[in-house]
Amino acid sequence: MEPKVIDDGQNIIIKWQFSKIVIPSEGIKEVLSDDTYGGNDPKALRIGFPYGSTDRVLLRTNEGNYLIYTSNPHTITKKLKKYVQ
């Protein structure tokens, strides 16, 4: 099961399994590809299954960092990058 990233115009909503994370669009600072297995930020919220072949997208926000494990990093990065300030 893949994490879903939904753009409602004001917020970015990340859904995965039974979790729903709402991030204000204006709070997004940076979107990066992360080539480490578990990420460098020990406090980052990890979303998705951390398989060895899964790509990782790091989302830095005003509230904290999110590491999204996905097999579709280009689509997620494209959705998120339009809000980078």
C-alpha positions in Angstrom: 0.0 0.0 0.0 1.4 3.3 -1.2 1.1 6.6 0.7 -1.3 9.0 -1.1 -0.6 12.7 -1.3 -3.6 14.8 -1.9 -3.6 18.6 -2.7 -6.8 20.3 -1.6 -5.6 23.8 -2.4 -4.8 24.9 1.1 -3.4 21.8 2.7 -1.4 18.8 1.7 -3.0 15.6 3.0 -1.0 12.5 3.3 -2.9 9.3 3.8 -1.4 5.9 4.6 -3.2 2.9 6.0 -5.4 4.4 8.8 -3.3 7.7 9.2 -4.2 11.1 7.8 -1.6 13.9 8.1 -2.7 17.4 7.2 0.1 19.9 6.4 -0.6 23.5 5.6 0.7 24.3 2.1 2.3 27.6 3.2 4.4 25.7 5.8 6.3 23.7 3.2 10.0 24.8 3.1 11.8 22.1 1.0 11.2 18.9 -0.9 14.2 16.6 -1.5 15.0 13.1 -2.6 16.6 11.2 0.2 19.1 8.5 -0.7 19.6 7.2 2.8 17.7 4.1 4.0 16.2 5.7 7.2 16.9 9.4 6.6 19.3 11.6 8.5 16.7 13.3 10.8 15.9 11.0 13.7 12.8 13.0 14.6 11.3 12.9 11.1 7.9 11.3 10.8 8.2 8.2 8.6 5.3 7.3 6.3 5.1 4.2 4.2 7.0 0.9 4.1 10.8 1.2 4.2 11.7 -1.4 1.6 15.3 -1.4 0.4 14.2 -0.6 -3.2 11.7 2.1 -2.2 12.5 5.7 -3.0 12.3 8.3 -0.3 11.0 11.9 -0.4 11.9 14.2 2.4 9.4 17.0 3.1 10.7 19.8 5.4 8.0 22.0 6.9 7.6 24.6 9.6 6.2 22.0 12.0 8.7 19.2 11.3 10.1 16.8 8.7 8.4 13.9 7.0 10.1 11.0 5.2 7.8 9.4 2.7 8.7 5.9 1.4 7.2 5.5 -2.1 7.7 3.7 -5.4 6.4 6.8 -7.2 8.7 9.7 -6.0 8.3 11.8 -9.1 4.6 12.3 -8.8 4.8 13.1 -5.1 7.7 15.4 -5.5 5.9 17.3 -8.3 2.8 17.8 -6.2 4.8 19.0 -3.2 7.3 21.3 -5.0 4.7 23.8 -6.2 4.3 24.9 -2.6 8.0 25.3 -1.7 8.6 28.9 -0.4 
